[in-house]
Amino acid sequence: MPAELPALIALLDEEFIFSRARSVSLALRFPDVLRGENCANILVACRGGDIAAAIAIKRFDWIAPERSWRGAMIGMVYTRPAMRGQGFASRLLRAAQTALRAEGTDFAVLFTAQSGFYRRLGWTTSDCGMFGSCISPGGAAAGCSQADAGAIEAMRVRSSEAHLQRDGASYRTLPLPAERLEMRISPCGAAYAIYGLRAENAYVYELGGAPSGYAALWQDCCAARRTVYVNARRGSEAQRWLSGIPGFGWHEQALAMWLPLAEPACARSFEGWYIPFLDRI
Ligand SMILES: CC(C)(COP(=O)(O)OP(=O)(O)OC[C@H]1O[C@@H](n2cnc3c(N)ncnc32)[C@H](O)[C@@H]1OP(=O)(O)O)[C@@H](O)C(=O)NCCC(=O)NCCS
């Protein structure tokens, strides 16, 4: 598989990046996923020596207040255009499902705008994400400093919210369609923001820590004239705080799909679980 990785990256980039007028290869956006050492987590189907289809798997521990769960995220689901409709992606997804169940994974999750395809395979949609936007008129910056990953991670794990543990590489993820990632810490040191930038748009992926620090972070994010998009968990402190900003509109997301794999997860509702963009593939 490592020998086929460049060919796979080229196919994935054509599908998810270049044909959609985006930039920055997926190999740079998800350095932990699309690398030779991670090939055991990339399932590929071949026909006649060519890659026909692929999926990537990211295993993780989901640390919820009541217990830890073994989760697996599925991403980069792809079939070469000429080979679509022949069952390749469904077979890879079923193979992943069987392997994950056999190794004791509790649940699988993925994020998609094509829920119909996955529903046929038993996945169900449950998303507590909210997507908001507003136009920032520009203005003075509050001078929040650049944050390092360690400082953010320390704040993040202190919260009582269920979360996925991150390492340094997690903070090098660049979600689509951003072209650059900003990580800022408020002057009081108690709050952080992670947002992406692309042309005249900013995409806030996380606003966390103490709400007392949000105003300065928001001021920095809005210092340039741009459209600011925000992702937040429904009912989170960040969502409540941002709702107080005049002109801020929200709508519900329906991207997260779940598949329970082990008994305890079958009995659990995934309703309140929110996986931030930086953790997604
Ligand atoms: C989505 C995709 C992976 C499906 O791959 P595939 O190998 O053609 O899938 P399969 O052959 O296993 O299944 C095809 C079936 O799913 C159905 N299907 C495909 N996309 C669908 C959708 N969005 N909603 C409902 N059904 C869908 C097809 O109609 C077909 O149904 P049929 O078997 O009754 O004829 C492929 O179309 C693709 O690579 N698309 C571009 C990349 C992409 O969008 N990936 C998903 C990212 S979340």
The ligand as an SDF file (V2000), in Angstrom:
LIG
                    3D

 48 50  0  0  0  0  0  0  0  0999 V2000
  -20.3140    8.1490   -2.7660 C   0  0  0  0  0  0  0  0  0  0  0  0
  -19.4040    7.1330   -3.4420 C   0  0  0  0  0  0  0  0  0  0  0  0
  -18.2010    6.8770   -2.5380 C   0  0  0  0  0  0  0  0  0  0  0  0
  -20.1660    5.8460   -3.6980 C   0  0  0  0  0  0  0  0  0  0  0  0
  -19.2540    4.9130   -4.2120 O   0  0  0  0  0  0  0  0  0  0  0  0
  -19.7480    3.6360   -5.0580 P   0  0  0  0  0  0  0  0  0  0  0  0
  -18.6090    2.6850   -5.1170 O   0  0  0  0  0  0  0  0  0  0  0  0
  -20.3360    4.0700   -6.3380 O   0  0  0  0  0  0  0  0  0  0  0  0
  -20.8810    3.1000   -4.1130 O   0  0  0  0  0  0  0  0  0  0  0  0
  -21.6120    1.6840   -4.2170 P   0  0  0  0  0  0  0  0  0  0  0  0
  -21.4380    1.1450   -5.6100 O   0  0  0  0  0  0  0  0  0  0  0  0
  -21.1710    0.8600   -3.1020 O   0  0  0  0  0  0  0  0  0  0  0  0
  -23.1060    2.0960   -3.9720 O   0  0  0  0  0  0  0  0  0  0  0  0
  -23.7430    2.8040   -4.9850 C   0  0  0  0  0  0  0  0  0  0  0  0
  -25.1890    2.9330   -4.5940 C   0  0  0  0  0  0  0  0  0  0  0  0
  -25.2990    4.0260   -3.6740 O   0  0  0  0  0  0  0  0  0  0  0  0
  -26.2000    4.9430   -4.2200 C   0  0  0  0  0  0  0  0  0  0  0  0
  -25.7600    6.2700   -3.8820 N   0  0  0  0  0  0  0  0  0  0  0  0
  -24.6110    6.8870   -4.2040 C   0  0  0  0  0  0  0  0  0  0  0  0
  -24.5980    8.1370   -3.6920 N   0  0  0  0  0  0  0  0  0  0  0  0
  -25.7730    8.2860   -3.0290 C   0  0  0  0  0  0  0  0  0  0  0  0
  -26.3530    9.3370   -2.3020 C   0  0  0  0  0  0  0  0  0  0  0  0
  -25.7320   10.5040   -2.1390 N   0  0  0  0  0  0  0  0  0  0  0  0
  -27.5700    9.1280   -1.7430 N   0  0  0  0  0  0  0  0  0  0  0  0
  -28.2160    7.9530   -1.8930 C   0  0  0  0  0  0  0  0  0  0  0  0
  -27.7000    6.9110   -2.5840 N   0  0  0  0  0  0  0  0  0  0  0  0
  -26.4980    7.0960   -3.1390 C   0  0  0  0  0  0  0  0  0  0  0  0
  -26.1450    4.7260   -5.7210 C   0  0  0  0  0  0  0  0  0  0  0  0
  -27.3310    5.2030   -6.3230 O   0  0  0  0  0  0  0  0  0  0  0  0
  -26.0530    3.2230   -5.7980 C   0  0  0  0  0  0  0  0  0  0  0  0
  -27.3150    2.6490   -5.5580 O   0  0  0  0  0  0  0  0  0  0  0  0
  -27.7220    1.2250   -6.2230 P   0  0  0  0  0  0  0  0  0  0  0  0
  -26.7280    0.2190   -5.6990 O   0  0  0  0  0  0  0  0  0  0  0  0
  -29.1030    1.0010   -5.7000 O   0  0  0  0  0  0  0  0  0  0  0  0
  -27.6400    1.4370   -7.6720 O   0  0  0  0  0  0  0  0  0  0  0  0
  -18.8960    7.6760   -4.8210 C   0  0  0  0  0  0  0  0  0  0  0  0
  -20.0180    8.1210   -5.5490 O   0  0  0  0  0  0  0  0  0  0  0  0
  -17.8910    8.7890   -4.7360 C   0  0  0  0  0  0  0  0  0  0  0  0
  -16.6860    8.5390   -4.6800 O   0  0  0  0  0  0  0  0  0  0  0  0
  -18.3470   10.0540   -4.7570 N   0  0  0  0  0  0  0  0  0  0  0  0
  -17.4740   11.2130   -4.7180 C   0  0  0  0  0  0  0  0  0  0  0  0
  -16.7830   11.3340   -3.3930 C   0  0  0  0  0  0  0  0  0  0  0  0
  -17.7690   11.4690   -2.2640 C   0  0  0  0  0  0  0  0  0  0  0  0
  -18.6900   12.2680   -2.3340 O   0  0  0  0  0  0  0  0  0  0  0  0
  -17.5560   10.6730   -1.2090 N   0  0  0  0  0  0  0  0  0  0  0  0
  -18.3750   10.6790   -0.0480 C   0  0  0  0  0  0  0  0  0  0  0  0
  -17.8220   11.6640    0.8750 C   0  0  0  0  0  0  0  0  0  0  0  0
  -18.7110   11.6680    2.3950 S   0  0  0  0  0  0  0  0  0  0  0  0
  1  2  1  0
  2  3  1  0
  2  4  1  0
  2 36  1  0
  4  5  1  0
  5  6  1  0
  6  7  2  0
  6  8  1  0
  6  9  1  0
  9 10  1  0
 10 11  2  0
 10 12  1  0
 10 13  1  0
 13 14  1  0
 14 15  1  0
 15 16  1  0
 15 30  1  0
 16 17  1  0
 17 18  1  0
 17 28  1  0
 18 19  1  0
 18 27  1  0
 19 20  2  0
 20 21  1  0
 21 22  1  0
 21 27  2  0
 22 23  1  0
 22 24  2  0
 24 25  1  0
 25 26  2  0
 26 27  1  0
 28 29  1  0
 28 30  1  0
 30 31  1  0
 31 32  1  0
 32 33  2  0
 32 34  1  0
 32 35  1  0
 36 37  1  0
 36 38  1  0
 38 39  2  0
 38 40  1  0
 40 41  1  0
 41 42  1  0
 42 43  1  0
 43 44  2  0
 43 45  1  0
 45 46  1  0
 46 47  1  0
 47 48  1  0
M  END
$$$$
